Amino acid sequence: MPSTDASDGLAPAQRATLLDVARRSIDSGLATGRPLVVTPSEYHRDLKAVRASFVTLQIRGELRGCIGHLEAVQPLVVDVAENAFAAAFRDPRFAPLGEAEWPNVAIHISVLTPPQRIAVSDEADLLAQLRPGEDGLIVQDGPNRGTFLPSVWDSLPDPRDFLMHLKSKAGLAANHWSDNMEVYRYTTESFGDRDVA
């Protein structure tokens, strides 16, 4: 999985804690209709840091929900708890997760680095700068905005296809380009409770 530098990464124990928080937040959603309430002061300093995350749910390798933040707005442990709940119950692409599905769900967490704007002159310049398998990408033009996590490279390994599908996700034409378009890249530290192919 693409990752930030090991020096910036979370220790295995902190990863395990975040996965446990995500799982307990979905448990809470099934039992009470609300996400797990976490108190950041009870957690390791790395989990109290204000960072952005995405939580992805899969069943037998198929997407079952994915919700997250591109900007860091709250302590990481809170972000993961809220995003896990939202991925299970508030992803508009899916019905809320049911009790019968829950035992088959695999949880995957991506912790984002702050997005950095890419200076580009045109689409060819952007394609030349992309780092397949490593870059998460945000495209924005006016109110239209979309992102792909680095894991999307697994299914869209060609940079041109990756960008075309991302523009479509953002509500833009696949061949759209304008001088107003802004592009940002980020990387993720990614881990899951069932990291087996």
C-alpha positions in Angstrom: 0.0 0.0 0.0 1.3 3.5 -0.6 2.3 5.2 2.6 3.9 8.2 4.1 7.4 7.9 5.3 7.8 5.4 8.0 9.1 8.2 10.3 5.7 9.8 10.0 3.7 6.6 10.2 1.6 5.3 13.0 2.9 2.5 15.1 1.2 -0.9 14.8 -0.6 -0.4 18.1 -2.0 2.9 17.0 -3.2 1.4 13.7 -4.9 -1.4 15.7 -6.5 1.2 18.0 -8.0 3.1 15.0 -9.4 -0.1 13.5 -10.9 -1.0 16.8 -12.5 2.5 17.1 -13.9 2.2 13.6 -15.4 -1.2 14.4 -16.9 0.0 17.7 -18.3 3.1 16.0 -20.2 0.9 13.5 -21.3 -1.4 16.4 -22.6 1.7 18.1 -24.4 2.8 14.9 -26.2 -0.6 14.7 -27.2 -0.5 18.4 -28.0 3.2 18.9 -28.1 4.9 15.5 -25.2 7.1 16.5 -21.4 7.0 16.1 -19.1 6.0 19.0 -18.3 9.0 21.2 -14.5 9.1 21.8 -12.6 11.3 24.2 -9.3 12.2 22.4 -7.4 12.8 25.7 -7.7 9.1 26.5 -5.7 8.2 23.4 -2.0 8.3 22.3 -0.8 11.7 21.2 -0.5 10.5 17.5 -4.2 9.7 17.6 -5.1 13.1 19.2 -3.3 15.0 16.3 -5.6 16.8 13.9 -5.5 14.8 10.7 -7.8 13.9 7.8 -8.9 10.3 7.1 -11.1 8.2 4.9 -12.7 4.9 6.0 -13.6 2.4 3.3 -15.8 -0.6 3.9 -15.7 -3.7 1.6 -17.6 -7.0 1.5 -15.9 -9.7 -0.4 -13.7 -7.2 -2.2 -16.6 -5.0 -3.3 -17.0 -1.4 -2.1 -19.7 -1.1 0.6 -19.1 2.5 1.7 -16.4 5.1 1.7 -16.5 8.5 3.6 -13.8 10.8 4.7 -12.4 14.3 4.9 -9.8 15.9 2.6 -8.9 18.5 5.2 -7.8 17.9 8.8 -10.6 19.3 11.0 -10.5 17.3 14.2 -8.4 14.8 16.2 -7.7 11.7 14.1 -9.4 9.2 16.5 -12.6 11.3 16.3 -12.3 11.6 12.5 -12.1 7.8 12.1 -15.0 7.1 14.5 -17.2 9.6 12.6 -16.1 8.4 9.1 -16.6 4.8 9.9 -20.1 5.4 11.1 -20.8 7.6 8.0 -19.3 5.0 5.6 -21.6 2.3 7.1 -24.8 4.3 7.4 -24.6 7.6 5.4 -22.9 6.9 2.1 -25.6 7.9 -0.4 -24.5 5.2 -2.9 -25.6 2.5 -0.5 -28.5 1.5 1.8 -27.5 1.7 5.5 -25.4 -1.3 6.6 -27.5 -4.1 8.0 -26.8 -6.5 10.9 -26.6 -9.5 8.5 -23.9 -7.8 6.4 -21.7 -6.6 9.3 -19.8 -9.9 10.0 -18.6 -9.8 6.4 -17.3 -6.2 6.3 -13.6 -5.5 6.0 -12.5 -2.0 7.2 -9.7 0.0 5.6 -8.4 3.3 6.9 -6.4 5.9 5.0 -4.7 8.7 6.9 -4.0 11.6 4.6 -1.1 14.0 4.3 -2.1 17.7 3.7 -3.0 18.2 0.1 -0.4 20.1 -2.0 -1.3 22.1 -5.1 0.3 21.0 -8.3 1.4 23.7 -10.7 0.4 22.6 -14.2 0.2 24.3 -17.6 -2.1 21.8 -19.2 -3.4 18.3 -19.0 -0.3 16.8 -20.6 1.8 18.5 -18.0 -0.4 17.1 -15.2 -0.3 13.6 -16.6 3.5 13.8 -16.7 3.7 14.8 -13.1 1.4 12.1 -11.7 2.9 9.3 -9.6 0.7 6.2 -10.2 0.1 4.1 -7.1 1.3 6.9 -4.9 -0.7 10.1 -5.5 -4.2 10.7 -4.2 -5.6 13.5 -6.4 -8.2 16.3 -6.0 -9.5 18.2 -9.0 -11.6 21.3 -8.6 -13.2 23.7 -11.1 -15.6 26.2 -9.6 -18.2 24.2 -7.5 -17.1 20.9 -9.1 -14.7 18.8 -6.9 -13.7 15.2 -6.7 -11.0 13.0 -5.3 -9.5 9.6 -5.8 -7.5 7.9 -3.0 -4.2 6.3 -4.1 -5.8 2.9 -3.8 -7.9 3.7 -6.9 -4.7 3.3 -9.0 -5.2 -0.5 -8.4 -8.3 -0.4 -10.7 -7.3 2.5 -12.9 -3.5 2.1 -13.4 -3.3 4.3 -16.5 -2.8 8.0 -15.6 -5.1 9.2 -18.5 -7.9 6.8 -17.4 -7.4 7.8 -13.7 -7.8 11.5 -14.5 -10.7 11.0 -16.9 -12.7 9.0 -14.3 -11.8 11.5 -11.6 -13.1 14.4 -13.7 -16.3 12.5 -14.3 -16.6 11.9 -10.5 -16.3 15.6 -10.0 -19.1 16.3 -12.4 -16.9 17.5 -15.2 -16.6 16.2 -18.8 -13.9 13.6 -19.3 -12.1 15.9 -21.7 -12.6 19.0 -19.6 -9.8 21.4 -19.0 -9.7 25.1 -18.1 -7.2 27.6 -16.7 -9.4 27.8 -13.6 -9.0 24.1 -12.7 -7.0 23.4 -9.5 -5.3 20.1 -8.9 -3.9 18.9 -5.6 -2.0 15.8 -4.6 -1.7 13.9 -1.3 -0.4 10.6 -0.1 -1.9 8.2 2.5 -0.9 5.8 5.1 -3.3 2.9 4.5 -4.1 -0.1 6.6 -7.0 -2.5 7.1 -8.2 -5.3 9.4 -8.0 -7.8 6.6 -5.0 -6.8 4.5 -5.1 -9.9 2.3 -5.8 -10.0 -1.4 
